[in-house]
Amino acid sequence: MGLDLAHLPVSAEHAHGVQDLPWHHRLSFHRILLAQSLVEGCTLVTADRTLDAYDAPTWWGGPLP
């Protein structure tokens, strides 16, 4: 499996992106991960199907997107 994974520190831009998210999900840690995904244009690897309500690419397993 050729996953291109990288450590991604939280930036001020990521924190700022959280305020623009609708409240489909209430957990702040998941919301910051989602904001990182949107700001950086990367796929969020998660098993949390609640995040499907957002317009962000997610992958929870199976064939790579």
C-alpha positions as CSV (number, residue, x, y, z in Angstrom):
1,M,0.0,0.0,0.0
2,G,1.6,3.3,-1.0
3,L,0.3,5.8,1.5
4,D,2.1,9.1,1.6
5,L,1.7,9.9,5.2
6,A,3.3,12.9,6.9
7,H,3.3,14.6,10.4
8,L,1.3,17.8,10.2
9,P,1.6,20.3,13.0
10,V,-1.4,22.4,13.8
11,S,-0.9,26.0,12.5
12,A,-2.8,29.2,13.1
13,E,-4.4,28.8,9.7
14,H,-5.7,25.4,10.7
15,A,-7.1,26.8,14.0
16,H,-8.7,29.7,12.1
17,G,-10.3,27.2,9.7
18,V,-12.2,25.5,12.5
19,Q,-14.4,28.6,13.0
20,D,-15.8,28.3,9.5
21,L,-16.9,24.7,9.9
22,P,-20.6,23.8,10.4
23,W,-21.3,22.0,13.6
24,H,-22.0,18.5,12.2
25,H,-19.3,17.2,14.6
26,R,-18.8,18.4,18.2
27,L,-15.4,16.9,19.1
28,S,-12.8,19.7,18.9
29,F,-9.9,17.3,18.0
30,H,-11.8,15.9,15.0
31,R,-12.7,19.4,13.9
32,I,-9.1,20.5,13.9
33,L,-8.1,17.4,11.9
34,L,-10.9,18.3,9.5
35,A,-9.7,21.9,9.2
36,Q,-6.2,20.7,8.5
37,S,-7.5,18.5,5.7
38,L,-9.4,21.3,4.1
39,V,-6.6,23.9,4.5
40,E,-3.9,21.5,3.2
41,G,-6.0,19.9,0.5
42,C,-5.2,16.4,1.8
43,T,-7.3,13.3,2.5
44,L,-8.2,12.7,6.2
45,V,-7.8,9.1,7.3
46,T,-10.6,8.4,9.7
47,A,-13.2,5.8,10.7
48,D,-15.5,8.5,11.9
49,R,-18.3,8.5,9.3
50,T,-19.8,11.7,10.9
51,L,-17.1,13.6,9.0
52,D,-18.7,12.6,5.7
53,A,-21.1,15.5,6.3
54,Y,-18.3,17.9,5.4
55,D,-17.0,18.7,2.0
56,A,-13.6,17.1,2.7
57,P,-11.9,14.1,1.2
58,T,-11.8,11.2,3.8
59,W,-10.6,7.6,3.6
60,W,-11.5,5.0,6.2
61,G,-10.1,1.9,4.5
62,G,-10.6,-0.1,1.4
63,P,-9.3,1.0,-2.0
64,L,-7.3,4.2,-1.9
65,P,-9.1,7.3,-3.1
